[in-house]
Amino acid sequence: MTDTLADAALDQLFRSARTHNAFSGEIDDATLRRLYDLVKLGPTEANSCPARFVFVRSPEAKAKLAPALSEGNRDKTLAAPVTVIVGHDLRFYDKLPVLFPHTDAKSWFEGSPAERLERVALRGSSMQTAYLILAARALGLDTGPMTGFDNAKVDEAFFQGTPVRSNILVNLGRGDPAAIFPRSPRLPFDEAARIE
């Protein structure tokens, strides 16, 4: 890959893109599948792909999610066309014979301390959340990622009896530009980075 994206694409992905607080519209199954088909291509450690996604769209699923939401996130989340629960599978290594077939990568993780498995799974699902945000923007959707929710309640409602634990929620839809805050400052290069 040698070509730089056009400014319009960079604007859509980064410079003009914002975290939204109010959403409208509808998102069909085909768009959600297209979204996942982009997200799954992003790199993760040993191609472990530990994120698991629940696309909360139905009134019944939203009712299950509602008790876990913080007061400041409840209304906007329930009004969003879709909320994605991004979880991380603590037994991600069970899929490695398929996802990393050229060596026995499962043995690298099986039997590892719980802290190591949590670290790898959480890090990978966080990376995949970033891919989700960028892929959604690339498909013309706006996003509102958040961590203001009760993880234990989400896990009980959506992942009970599984090795999956919730990480981040991401609202999807058509964002209302009138409901966003002014862009907050970012650190300049010299405060956040260095070249050695």
C-alpha positions in Angstrom: 0.0 0.0 0.0 1.6 3.2 -1.2 -1.2 5.6 -1.9 -2.3 8.1 0.7 -6.1 8.4 1.2 -7.7 11.5 -0.2 -8.4 14.4 2.2 -12.1 13.7 2.0 -11.5 10.1 3.3 -9.2 11.3 6.0 -11.9 13.9 7.0 -14.6 11.3 7.1 -12.5 8.9 9.2 -10.7 11.4 11.5 -10.7 15.1 11.1 -14.4 15.8 10.7 -15.6 12.7 12.5 -17.0 13.2 16.0 -18.4 11.2 18.9 -22.1 11.6 18.7 -24.7 11.8 21.5 -28.0 11.8 19.5 -28.8 9.4 16.6 -31.5 8.7 14.1 -32.1 6.4 11.2 -32.2 2.7 10.8 -29.4 0.2 10.1 -30.3 -3.0 8.3 -28.7 -6.5 8.7 -26.8 -6.1 5.5 -25.0 -3.0 6.8 -24.2 -4.7 10.1 -22.7 -7.6 8.2 -20.7 -5.3 6.0 -19.4 -3.6 9.1 -18.3 -6.8 10.7 -16.7 -8.0 7.5 -14.4 -4.9 7.6 -13.8 -5.1 11.4 -12.6 -8.7 11.2 -9.7 -7.8 8.9 -7.9 -5.6 11.5 -4.8 -7.2 13.2 -4.9 -8.7 16.7 -2.3 -10.7 18.6 -1.8 -14.1 16.9 -4.9 -13.2 14.8 -6.8 -14.1 18.0 -9.8 -11.9 17.1 -11.1 -12.0 20.8 -13.9 -9.5 20.3 -17.5 -10.8 20.3 -20.2 -8.4 19.1 -23.8 -8.2 20.0 -25.8 -5.7 17.8 -28.6 -4.5 20.1 -31.4 -3.3 17.9 -34.7 -4.9 19.0 -37.0 -3.4 21.7 -36.5 -6.6 23.7 -32.7 -6.4 23.5 -32.8 -2.7 24.4 -34.9 -3.5 27.4 -32.3 -6.0 28.6 -29.5 -3.4 28.1 -31.3 -0.5 29.8 -30.7 -1.5 33.5 -27.0 -1.6 32.9 -26.7 1.9 31.5 -25.6 4.9 33.5 -28.1 7.7 33.9 -26.1 9.9 31.5 -26.0 7.3 28.8 -29.4 5.7 29.1 -31.6 7.9 26.9 -29.2 8.3 24.0 -28.3 4.6 24.0 -31.9 3.5 23.9 -32.7 6.0 21.2 -29.8 4.9 18.9 -30.7 2.6 16.0 -28.1 0.1 17.2 -25.8 -0.3 20.1 -22.9 -2.7 19.8 -21.8 -4.5 22.8 -18.1 -5.3 22.3 -17.1 -8.2 24.5 -13.9 -10.2 24.8 -13.8 -13.9 24.8 -11.6 -15.3 27.6 -11.3 -18.6 25.7 -10.3 -16.9 22.4 -7.5 -19.4 22.1 -10.1 -22.2 21.3 -10.4 -20.6 17.8 -6.7 -20.4 17.2 -6.4 -23.7 15.3 -8.6 -22.0 12.6 -7.4 -18.4 13.0 -3.7 -19.2 13.2 -3.4 -22.6 11.6 0.3 -22.6 10.7 1.5 -23.4 14.2 0.0 -24.6 17.5 -0.8 -21.1 18.9 -3.5 -22.5 21.1 -0.8 -24.0 23.3 0.7 -20.5 23.8 -2.4 -19.5 25.8 -4.2 -22.6 27.1 -3.5 -23.1 30.8 -2.2 -19.5 31.1 -3.0 -17.5 34.2 -6.4 -15.7 34.1 -4.7 -12.3 34.2 -2.7 -13.0 31.0 -5.8 -14.3 29.2 -7.8 -11.2 30.4 -5.0 -8.9 29.2 -4.7 -10.4 25.7 -8.5 -10.6 25.3 -9.2 -7.1 26.5 -6.4 -5.6 24.5 -7.5 -7.3 21.3 -11.2 -6.4 21.8 -10.2 -2.8 22.4 -8.3 -2.8 19.2 -11.3 -4.3 17.4 -13.5 -1.6 18.9 -11.3 1.0 17.3 -11.6 -0.8 14.0 -15.4 -0.9 14.5 -15.5 2.9 14.9 -13.4 3.5 11.8 -15.3 0.9 9.7 -18.6 2.5 10.7 -17.3 5.9 9.7 -16.1 4.5 6.4 -19.6 3.1 5.8 -21.2 6.5 6.5 -22.3 5.8 10.0 -21.7 7.9 13.1 -20.6 6.4 16.4 -20.8 7.1 20.1 -18.4 4.8 22.1 -18.8 4.7 25.8 -17.8 2.8 29.0 -20.5 4.3 31.2 -22.3 1.1 32.0 -22.4 -1.7 34.6 -20.3 -4.5 33.1 -21.6 -7.2 35.4 -25.2 -6.4 34.4 -24.4 -6.5 30.7 -22.5 -9.8 31.2 -25.5 -11.3 33.1 -28.0 -10.2 30.5 -26.0 -11.0 27.3 -23.1 -13.3 28.1 -24.3 -15.5 31.0 -22.8 -19.0 30.9 -20.1 -18.0 28.4 -16.5 -16.9 28.8 -17.3 -13.6 27.2 -17.1 -10.3 29.2 -18.2 -6.9 28.1 -15.7 -4.2 27.3 -17.2 -1.2 25.4 -20.5 -0.1 24.0 -20.8 1.8 20.7 -23.9 3.5 19.5 -24.4 3.5 15.8 -26.6 5.6 13.5 -26.9 9.0 11.8 -25.5 11.5 14.3 -27.2 14.8 15.0 -24.5 17.5 14.6 -26.6 19.9 16.8 -26.2 17.6 19.8 -22.4 17.3 19.8 -20.0 19.3 22.0 -17.3 21.4 20.6 -14.2 19.2 19.8 -12.1 18.9 22.9 -8.4 19.6 22.6 -5.8 17.0 21.8 -2.2 16.9 22.9 0.3 18.2 20.4 3.0 15.8 19.0 5.7 17.1 21.4 3.6 16.3 24.5 2.4 12.9 23.4 5.2 11.5 21.2 8.8 11.5 20.4 11.1 10.3 17.7 14.2 8.4 18.7 
